[in-house]
């Protein structure tokens, strides 16, 4: 009786445990439904297209480049067209190193497939020897299995090695072509200053090309071998089933139906990974742009104590990036869960059916009878066939899984392809003189402020109709307009002639077109109309207000952009460079910084005045016919500045100078003056008259500066005395 009660108690205990398990499962299912329902409902609501300018949280993506309003990257005809165009850069000719690597990689992939089939068959034989209790055969086959592992592991390592080499070769081809195009015809300047489609060219030239090359190489490996695995393993399984008298049609149809259903479900549930990855790359580029902007302006930010503003900008851009990355991770979470359920568990169960049915129904595996009437057991043969078929089926299922999983990688590749193809398209169009910028929308306040300004604006693409003709001597502008990249017409028609030996002074208010004229003369901006006659670029030298300090030695700063070999070809030695530095009063930095071979960050080592004098030293080194000086001595003392200009005139260099210092007027013969309203005048410069007029202007300014204070004091006295002023009455009558 006690034994029966104890057994009953144990049954009650088991039933309670089962109830607790069922309750826990129900709670987990309810919690999962609660989490999944809002996501599924939101996805159904967003089906049918969503604007690309906002992320899932409704936050606008920052720093949009012009032309980003087109359709998001997807696996469509446009993607394959872009990929085929980029293929021409991968394989520029039929016989190339990249094609050789591709062939070796393909051979390694094929070898790995045949090795997998051989190893699967060897596994079946090893299991058969175990079932038949044949230790000698088992040891022999095990040794063979270990011996075949040596080439198999080598092939696996070779596949990874060749994949990385192929990605590096693709990247090298793309980078070489990109650099060549980027630095041809000053495309690097025009892409940044005159075209607005590439917000961060550095991002496109580095990370986008790297990710695209790796994605192409990895995808080739992830598609070629699985497809070959599926074909060969299917053929081997069907041949084995038919050799044993089994019908392979049923399992084949079942496999096709399962794969088709899985593909349909995954395609329906797959997020737009191409669009998401492209947006992630864009936000990474913007975060890098913010960092580089802080580095480039670190001193100004420190002076203004603007670290809080810059910190907010960094945090905002980083938050936008993390939001996008979290969005991608959340979408991948549910997509990979569905993918693993279908490909791991559903496929495994179907695979067991596909392996079991042929073995059970095959006549070649049925137990037979021996001559003495005893039954012959086919257990070992069935075990061998099951093991071999199961290994082959696992290999084929894994191949199909990689093929279907690669759809996600293909969509990501579409995003990288679109960005890289867009970069090359922009480079080619800018090289041909086709520029596209974001429309500039001015507020009503700016319009009312500048309504009296005779400035025109050209909407739409600007057509280049002007001509640039290289001549040996002189600079002639015939009806050349000054038009900014945004389409603002600063000067409608400009006509002047600078002959050899003339020195031109260019003046005018800010924004009147002085520096813009230098950009046109240097070839940075196109000539939209008229004709420009000018010397070739090697006979003109531009010196900005903030000279660029390159990476290299002190010698490299003087001879920039020449190399040391170029310097020697021109017949210069270090002694000649020392004479040049003495002309600009910079010889002391040779001893101060440790000689000509000293390598430093010259941008920070040299002061503002020293950098400007270094720019003038470059002018004396290159000895151009014409020097374009854009406020290039504003930080230099007046006495040193005068000596430099006098030395430049003595060297026979014609000066085209933008300056506000009256002390430099005497070094110029002609004047080009802009009025800031679109007007201009070109005349011979009379320095004495202009200096007297300038002195009179300064005298009047100093006299009139006190009038507002005197008027304010007069009004206060009138208010205290309760009387009116005669001047006030006269103003009211007027």
Secondary structure, DSSP 8 states (H G I E B T S, - for coil): -HHHHHHHHHHHHHHHHHHHHHHHHHHHHHHHHHHHHHHHHHHHHHTT---TTB-TTS-B-SS--TTTTS----SSHHHHHHHHHHHHHH-SSSS-HHHHHHHHHHHHHHHHHHHHHHHHHHHHHHHHHHHTT-HHHHHHHHHHHHHHHHHHHHHHHHHHHHHHHHHHHHHHHHHHHHHHHHTGGGHHHHHHHT--S-S-HHHIIIIIHHHHHHHHHHHHHHHHHHHHHHHHHHHHHHHHHHHTT---HHHHHHHHHHHHHHHHHHHHH---HHHHHHHHHHHHHHHHHHHHHHHHTHHHHHHHT-HHHHHHHHHHHHHHHHHHHHHHHHHHHHHHHHHHIIIIIIHHHHHHHHHHHHHHH-GGGS-EE-TTS-EE--HHHHHHHHHHHHHHHHHHHHHHHHHHHHHHHHHHHHHHHHHHHHHHHHHHHHHTT----------HHHHHHTTTS--EE--S------EEEE-SS-EEEEEEEEE-TTSEEEEEEEEEEE-TT--EEEE-STTSSHHHHHHHHTTSS---SSEEEE--GGGEEEE-SS----SEEHHHHHHTTS-HHHHHHTT--HHHHHHHHHHTT-THHHHHTTSTT-EE-HHHHS-HHHHHHHHHHHHHHHT-SEEEEESTTTTS-HHHHHHHHHHHHHTT-EEEEE---GGGGGG-SEEEEE-SSS-EEEEE--HHHHHHHHHHHHHHHHHHTTHHHHHHHHHHHHHHHT---HHHHHHHH-
